[in-house]
Amino acid sequence: MLYTLLAVLLLVVVVLKFWSPFGQRCPQCQTRREDAEYPLCPNCGWIYEVPGEEDEDFAPDDEENAKF
């Protein structure tokens, strides 16, 4: 009986962890993300990772500028 209760509790915790029924939250300040299109947290300024966008901050513009 005890193992069944522990298994159910574990399943509930895993479902709540990965299902995210309460919406996406900022990992810095835990503020709920209101607009999915806006890349910044309105409370702390955290930059959300936007799927499909490449990180071009550290990439060289072209091959000629990459040579030292």
MMTF fields as JSON, N, C-alpha, C and O atoms, coordinates in Angstrom:
{
  "mmtfVersion": "1.0.0",
  "mmtfProducer": "UNKNOWN",
  "numBonds": 271,
  "numAtoms": 272,
  "numGroups": 68,
  "numChains": 1,
  "numModels": 1,
  "chainsPerModel": [1],
  "groupsPerChain": [68],
  "chainIdList": ["A"],
  "bondAtomList": [4, 2, 8, 6, 12, 10, 16, 14, 20, 18, 24, 22, 28, 26, 32, 30, 36, 34, 40, 38, 44, 42, 48, 46, 52, 50, 56, 54, 60, 58, 64, 62, 68, 66, 72, 70, 76, 74, 80, 78, 84, 82, 88, 86, 92, 90, 96, 94, 100, 98, 104, 102, 108, 106, 112, 110, 116, 114, 120, 118, 124, 122, 128, 126, 132, 130, 136, 134, 140, 138, 144, 142, 148, 146, 152, 150, 156, 154, 160, 158, 164, 162, 168, 166, 172, 170, 176, 174, 180, 178, 184, 182, 188, 186, 192, 190, 196, 194, 200, 198, 204, 202, 208, 206, 212, 210, 216, 214, 220, 218, 224, 222, 228, 226, 232, 230, 236, 234, 240, 238, 244, 242, 248, 246, 252, 250, 256, 254, 260, 258, 264, 262, 268, 266],
  "bondOrderList": [1, 1, 1, 1, 1, 1, 1, 1, 1, 1, 1, 1, 1, 1, 1, 1, 1, 1, 1, 1, 1, 1, 1, 1, 1, 1, 1, 1, 1, 1, 1, 1, 1, 1, 1, 1, 1, 1, 1, 1, 1, 1, 1, 1, 1, 1, 1, 1, 1, 1, 1, 1, 1, 1, 1, 1, 1, 1, 1, 1, 1, 1, 1, 1, 1, 1, 1],
  "groupList": [{"groupName": "MET", "atomNameList": ["N", "CA", "C", "O"], "elementList": ["N", "C", "C", "O"], "formalChargeList": [0, 0, 0, 0], "bondAtomList": [1, 0, 2, 1, 3, 2], "bondOrderList": [1, 1, 2], "singleLetterCode": "M", "chemCompType": "L-PEPTIDE LINKING"}, {"groupName": "LEU", "atomNameList": ["N", "CA", "C", "O"], "elementList": ["N", "C", "C", "O"], "formalChargeList": [0, 0, 0, 0], "bondAtomList": [1, 0, 2, 1, 3, 2], "bondOrderList": [1, 1, 2], "singleLetterCode": "L", "chemCompType": "L-PEPTIDE LINKING"}, {"groupName": "TYR", "atomNameList": ["N", "CA", "C", "O"], "elementList": ["N", "C", "C", "O"], "formalChargeList": [0, 0, 0, 0], "bondAtomList": [1, 0, 2, 1, 3, 2], "bondOrderList": [1, 1, 2], "singleLetterCode": "Y", "chemCompType": "L-PEPTIDE LINKING"}, {"groupName": "THR", "atomNameList": ["N", "CA", "C", "O"], "elementList": ["N", "C", "C", "O"], "formalChargeList": [0, 0, 0, 0], "bondAtomList": [1, 0, 2, 1, 3, 2], "bondOrderList": [1, 1, 2], "singleLetterCode": "T", "chemCompType": "L-PEPTIDE LINKING"}, {"groupName": "ALA", "atomNameList": ["N", "CA", "C", "O"], "elementList": ["N", "C", "C", "O"], "formalChargeList": [0, 0, 0, 0], "bondAtomList": [1, 0, 2, 1, 3, 2], "bondOrderList": [1, 1, 2], "singleLetterCode": "A", "chemCompType": "L-PEPTIDE LINKING"}, {"groupName": "VAL", "atomNameList": ["N", "CA", "C", "O"], "elementList": ["N", "C", "C", "O"], "formalChargeList": [0, 0, 0, 0], "bondAtomList": [1, 0, 2, 1, 3, 2], "bondOrderList": [1, 1, 2], "singleLetterCode": "V", "chemCompType": "L-PEPTIDE LINKING"}, {"groupName": "LYS", "atomNameList": ["N", "CA", "C", "O"], "elementList": ["N", "C", "C", "O"], "formalChargeList": [0, 0, 0, 0], "bondAtomList": [1, 0, 2, 1, 3, 2], "bondOrderList": [1, 1, 2], "singleLetterCode": "K", "chemCompType": "L-PEPTIDE LINKING"}, {"groupName": "PHE", "atomNameList": ["N", "CA", "C", "O"], "elementList": ["N", "C", "C", "O"], "formalChargeList": [0, 0, 0, 0], "bondAtomList": [1, 0, 2, 1, 3, 2], "bondOrderList": [1, 1, 2], "singleLetterCode": "F", "chemCompType": "L-PEPTIDE LINKING"}, {"groupName": "TRP", "atomNameList": ["N", "CA", "C", "O"], "elementList": ["N", "C", "C", "O"], "formalChargeList": [0, 0, 0, 0], "bondAtomList": [1, 0, 2, 1, 3, 2], "bondOrderList": [1, 1, 2], "singleLetterCode": "W", "chemCompType": "L-PEPTIDE LINKING"}, {"groupName": "SER", "atomNameList": ["N", "CA", "C", "O"], "elementList": ["N", "C", "C", "O"], "formalChargeList": [0, 0, 0, 0], "bondAtomList": [1, 0, 2, 1, 3, 2], "bondOrderList": [1, 1, 2], "singleLetterCode": "S", "chemCompType": "L-PEPTIDE LINKING"}, {"groupName": "PRO", "atomNameList": ["N", "CA", "C", "O"], "elementList": ["N", "C", "C", "O"], "formalChargeList": [0, 0, 0, 0], "bondAtomList": [1, 0, 2, 1, 3, 2], "bondOrderList": [1, 1, 2], "singleLetterCode": "P", "chemCompType": "L-PEPTIDE LINKING"}, {"groupName": "GLY", "atomNameList": ["N", "CA", "C", "O"], "elementList": ["N", "C", "C", "O"], "formalChargeList": [0, 0, 0, 0], "bondAtomList": [1, 0, 2, 1, 3, 2], "bondOrderList": [1, 1, 2], "singleLetterCode": "G", "chemCompType": "PEPTIDE LINKING"}, {"groupName": "GLN", "atomNameList": ["N", "CA", "C", "O"], "elementList": ["N", "C", "C", "O"], "formalChargeList": [0, 0, 0, 0], "bondAtomList": [1, 0, 2, 1, 3, 2], "bondOrderList": [1, 1, 2], "singleLetterCode": "Q", "chemCompType": "L-PEPTIDE LINKING"}, {"groupName": "ARG", "atomNameList": ["N", "CA", "C", "O"], "elementList": ["N", "C", "C", "O"], "formalChargeList": [0, 0, 0, 0], "bondAtomList": [1, 0, 2, 1, 3, 2], "bondOrderList": [1, 1, 2], "singleLetterCode": "R", "chemCompType": "L-PEPTIDE LINKING"}, {"groupName": "CYS", "atomNameList": ["N", "CA", "C", "O"], "elementList": ["N", "C", "C", "O"], "formalChargeList": [0, 0, 0, 0], "bondAtomList": [1, 0, 2, 1, 3, 2], "bondOrderList": [1, 1, 2], "singleLetterCode": "C", "chemCompType": "L-PEPTIDE LINKING"}, {"groupName": "GLU", "atomNameList": ["N", "CA", "C", "O"], "elementList": ["N", "C", "C", "O"], "formalChargeList": [0, 0, 0, 0], "bondAtomList": [1, 0, 2, 1, 3, 2], "bondOrderList": [1, 1, 2], "singleLetterCode": "E", "chemCompType": "L-PEPTIDE LINKING"}, {"groupName": "ASP", "atomNameList": ["N", "CA", "C", "O"], "elementList": ["N", "C", "C", "O"], "formalChargeList": [0, 0, 0, 0], "bondAtomList": [1, 0, 2, 1, 3, 2], "bondOrderList": [1, 1, 2], "singleLetterCode": "D", "chemCompType": "L-PEPTIDE LINKING"}, {"groupName": "ASN", "atomNameList": ["N", "CA", "C", "O"], "elementList": ["N", "C", "C", "O"], "formalChargeList": [0, 0, 0, 0], "bondAtomList": [1, 0, 2, 1, 3, 2], "bondOrderList": [1, 1, 2], "singleLetterCode": "N", "chemCompType": "L-PEPTIDE LINKING"}, {"groupName": "ILE", "atomNameList": ["N", "CA", "C", "O"], "elementList": ["N", "C", "C", "O"], "formalChargeList": [0, 0, 0, 0], "bondAtomList": [1, 0, 2, 1, 3, 2], "bondOrderList": [1, 1, 2], "singleLetterCode": "I", "chemCompType": "L-PEPTIDE LINKING"}],
  "groupTypeList": [0, 1, 2, 3, 1, 1, 4, 5, 1, 1, 1, 5, 5, 5, 5, 1, 6, 7, 8, 9, 10, 7, 11, 12, 13, 14, 10, 12, 14, 12, 3, 13, 13, 15, 16, 4, 15, 2, 10, 1, 14, 10, 17, 14, 11, 8, 18, 2, 15, 5, 10, 11, 15, 15, 16, 15, 16, 7, 4, 10, 16, 16, 15, 15, 17, 4, 6, 7],
  "groupIdList": [1, 2, 3, 4, 5, 6, 7, 8, 9, 10, 11, 12, 13, 14, 15, 16, 17, 18, 19, 20, 21, 22, 23, 24, 25, 26, 27, 28, 29, 30, 31, 32, 33, 34, 35, 36, 37, 38, 39, 40, 41, 42, 43, 44, 45, 46, 47, 48, 49, 50, 51, 52, 53, 54, 55, 56, 57, 58, 59, 60, 61, 62, 63, 64, 65, 66, 67, 68],
  "secStructList": [7, 2, 2, 2, 2, 2, 2, 2, 2, 2, 2, 2, 2, 2, 2, 2, 2, 2, 2, 7, 6, 6, 7, 7, 5, 7, 6, 6, 6, 7, 7, 5, 7, 7, 7, 6, 6, 7, 7, 5, 7, 6, 6, 6, 7, 7, 5, 7, 7, 7, 6, 6, 7, 7, 7, 7, 1, 1, 1, 7, 1, 1, 2, 2, 2, 2, 7, 7],
  "xCoordList": [0.816, 0.0, 0.865, 0.575, 1.933, 2.82, 3.52, 3.692, 3.921, 4.587, 3.645, 4.075, 2.398, 1.411, 1.234, 1.177, 1.148, 1.016, 2.255, 2.136, 3.432, 4.661, 4.745, 5.2, 4.313, 4.323, 3.357, 3.686, 2.184, 1.203, 1.72, 1.573, 2.315, 2.882, 4.004, 4.085, 4.843, 5.916, 5.361, 5.867, 4.347, 3.728, 3.094, 3.201, 2.446, 1.832, 2.9, 2.718, 3.998, 5.08, 5.686, 5.938, 5.922, 6.5, 5.541, 5.975, 4.27, 3.29, 3.226, 3.202, 3.2, 3.151, 4.437, 4.405, 5.556, 6.841, 6.908, 7.31, 6.529, 6.697, 5.468, 5.585, 4.314, 3.088, 2.959, 2.436, 3.406, 3.333, 1.919, 1.677, 0.983, -0.397, -0.591, -1.62, 0.367, 0.215, 0.916, 1.013, 1.408, 2.068, 3.561, 4.084, 4.222, 5.664, 6.019, 5.367, 7.051, 7.489, 8.957, 9.717, 9.319, 10.699, 11.56, 11.198, 12.692, 13.539, 14.265, 14.739, 14.356, 15.053, 14.163, 14.548, 12.971, 12.125, 10.772, 9.974, 10.501, 9.273, 8.018, 6.92, 8.157, 7.01, 6.405, 7.135, 5.086, 4.412, 4.623, 4.494, 4.946, 5.168, 3.814, 3.02, 3.551, 2.246, 2.154, 1.154, 3.186, 3.161, 4.272, 5.45, 3.901, 4.889, 5.757, 6.846, 5.304, 6.074, 7.123, 8.096, 6.938, 7.863, 9.021, 8.784, 10.276, 11.387, 11.964, 12.859, 11.473, 12.018, 10.995, 9.793, 11.495, 10.649, 10.345, 11.273, 9.081, 8.766, 9.243, 9.366, 9.509, 9.901, 11.416, 11.876, 12.2, 13.639, 14.482, 15.688, 13.886, 14.634, 15.289, 16.129, 14.928, 15.47, 15.12, 13.989, 16.07, 15.822, 15.43, 16.222, 14.2, 13.722, 14.386, 14.691, 14.606, 15.153, 14.023, 12.984, 14.245, 13.23, 13.577, 14.64, 12.705, 13.019, 13.061, 12.233, 14.043, 14.158, 15.077, 15.426, 15.475, 16.395, 17.813, 18.057, 18.743, 20.138, 20.772, 20.347, 21.78, 22.504, 23.578, 24.623, 23.333, 24.246, 25.145, 25.869, 25.113, 25.918, 27.416, 28.2, 27.808, 29.224, 29.656, 30.817, 28.778, 29.119, 29.682, 29.161, 30.741, 31.275, 30.307, 29.557, 30.326, 29.414, 29.763, 28.881, 31.024, 31.442, 32.831, 33.454, 33.307, 34.563, 35.773, 36.714, 35.776, 36.933, 37.168, 38.319, 36.125, 36.279, 36.657, 37.115, 36.473, 36.769, 38.258, 38.726, 39.019, 40.456, 41.181, 40.834, 42.184, 42.954, 44.198, 44.975],
  "yCoordList": [-1.191, 0.0, 1.264, 2.233, 1.229, 2.381, 2.629, 3.777, 1.563, 1.717, 2.295, 3.048, 1.958, 2.491, 3.996, 4.754, 4.428, 5.85, 6.627, 7.723, 6.07, 6.727, 6.8, 7.804, 5.754, 5.749, 6.789, 7.482, 6.904, 7.893, 9.302, 10.181, 9.522, 10.826, 11.191, 12.331, 10.247, 10.476, 10.808, 11.711, 10.1, 10.379, 11.772, 12.474, 12.167, 13.502, 14.586, 15.579, 14.412, 15.399, 15.497, 16.601, 14.38, 14.384, 15.025, 15.794, 14.729, 15.323, 16.831, 17.569, 17.303, 18.744, 19.438, 20.586, 18.748, 19.339, 19.551, 20.625, 18.565, 18.63, 19.108, 19.489, 19.105, 19.518, 21.026, 21.586, 21.688, 23.146, 23.679, 24.439, 23.301, 23.743, 25.23, 25.806, 25.836, 27.224, 28.184, 29.372, 27.712, 28.568, 28.69, 28.229, 29.317, 29.469, 30.578, 31.622, 30.345, 31.313, 31.653, 30.874, 32.819, 33.289, 32.451, 32.289, 31.915, 31.13, 31.989, 31.469, 33.273, 34.175, 34.586, 34.435, 35.107, 35.673, 34.973, 35.36, 33.959, 33.155, 33.943, 33.542, 35.066, 35.826, 35.112, 34.631, 35.038, 34.372, 35.155, 36.379, 34.456, 35.08, 35.395, 34.491, 36.669, 37.087, 37.05, 36.587, 37.533, 37.6, 36.709, 36.95, 35.687, 34.75, 35.376, 34.874, 36.45, 37.104, 38.064, 38.376, 38.532, 39.491, 38.722, 37.904, 38.959, 38.121, 38.463, 37.762, 39.527, 39.919, 39.744, 39.908, 39.409, 39.352, 40.785, 41.584, 41.14, 42.514, 42.877, 44.059, 41.891, 42.157, 42.308, 43.262, 41.366, 41.375, 41.551, 41.775, 41.458, 41.645, 40.387, 40.47, 39.223, 37.958, 37.799, 38.081, 37.351, 37.124, 35.661, 34.755, 35.449, 34.087, 33.515, 34.242, 32.219, 31.547, 31.375, 30.788, 31.895, 31.837, 30.684, 30.705, 29.67, 28.545, 28.971, 29.761, 28.434, 28.721, 29.884, 30.076, 30.658, 31.756, 31.309, 30.603, 31.733, 31.401, 32.472, 33.628, 32.082, 33.04, 33.687, 33.085, 34.886, 35.566, 36.558, 37.312, 36.573, 37.528, 37.283, 38.23, 36.025, 35.695, 35.156, 34.781, 35.106, 34.597, 35.734, 36.849, 35.456, 36.492, 36.759, 35.872, 37.993, 38.372, 37.653, 37.136, 37.626, 36.911, 36.328, 36.576, 35.549, 34.834, 35.762, 35.452, 36.876, 37.755, 38.404, 38.603, 38.734, 39.358, 38.343, 38.726, 37.054, 36.018, 35.725, 35.21, 36.039, 35.766, 36.826, 38.006, 36.387, 37.314, 37.729, 38.509],
  "zCoordList": [0.0, 0.0, 0.0, -0.701, 0.802, 0.892, -0.442, -0.85, -1.117, -2.416, -3.46, -4.333, -3.382, -4.325, -4.111, -5.08, -2.87, -2.582, -3.025, -3.574, -2.792, -3.23, -4.756, -5.303, -5.436, -6.898, -7.457, -8.419, -6.873, -7.32, -7.064, -7.914, -5.914, -5.598, -6.576, -7.033, -6.885, -7.843, -9.228, -9.893, -9.66, -10.955, -10.992, -11.998, -9.918, -9.863, -9.943, -10.647, -9.24, -9.263, -10.659, -11.142, -11.304, -12.653, -13.652, -14.51, -13.558, -14.474, -14.284, -15.269, -13.054, -12.808, -13.251, -13.693, -13.135, -13.53, -15.041, -15.49, -15.823, -17.269, -18.02, -19.185, -17.41, -18.089, -18.096, -19.06, -17.08, -16.919, -17.115, -18.053, -16.254, -16.429, -16.127, -16.481, -15.494, -15.095, -16.035, -15.727, -17.168, -18.14, -17.888, -16.874, -18.833, -18.739, -17.752, -17.716, -16.96, -15.96, -16.192, -16.767, -15.733, -15.82, -14.875, -13.71, -15.344, -14.443, -13.407, -12.397, -13.643, -12.722, -11.54, -10.38, -11.849, -10.78, -10.636, -9.782, -11.446, -11.404, -11.745, -11.359, -12.467, -12.937, -14.137, -15.004, -14.195, -15.304, -16.596, -16.611, -17.67, -18.97, -19.582, -19.842, -19.812, -20.299, -21.822, -22.37, -22.508, -23.961, -24.511, -24.249, -25.267, -25.797, -26.882, -27.159, -27.497, -28.547, -27.993, -28.679, -26.771, -26.169, -25.533, -24.644, -25.963, -25.515, -24.143, -23.671, -23.486, -22.189, -21.074, -21.281, -19.895, -18.712, -18.285, -18.158, -18.058, -17.68, -16.27, -15.949, -15.441, -14.064, -13.896, -13.269, -14.456, -14.2, -15.458, -15.35, -16.655, -17.89, -18.423, -19.319, -17.899, -18.379, -19.851, -20.246, -20.673, -22.09, -22.271, -22.01, -22.719, -22.943, -24.18, -25.125, -24.17, -25.337, -26.348, -26.047, -27.543, -28.581, -29.513, -30.135, -29.63, -30.504, -31.965, -32.419, -32.695, -34.12, -34.444, -35.609, -33.462, -33.708, -33.395, -32.416, -34.24, -34.015, -33.145, -33.151, -32.405, -31.582, -32.448, -32.691, -32.907, -33.808, -33.09, -33.739, -31.768, -31.021, -31.192, -31.263, -31.258, -31.307, -32.663, -32.821, -33.631, -34.954, -35.811, -35.783, -36.571, -37.459, -38.606, -39.013, -39.128, -40.205, -41.509, -42.194, -41.839, -43.042, -42.806, -41.774, -43.776, -43.611, -43.509, -42.779, -44.212, -44.227, -42.867, -42.477, -42.149, -40.833, -39.764, -38.687, -40.041, -39.059, -38.984, -37.969, -40.033, -40.047, -39.241, -39.278, -38.521, -37.684, -38.367, -37.816]
}
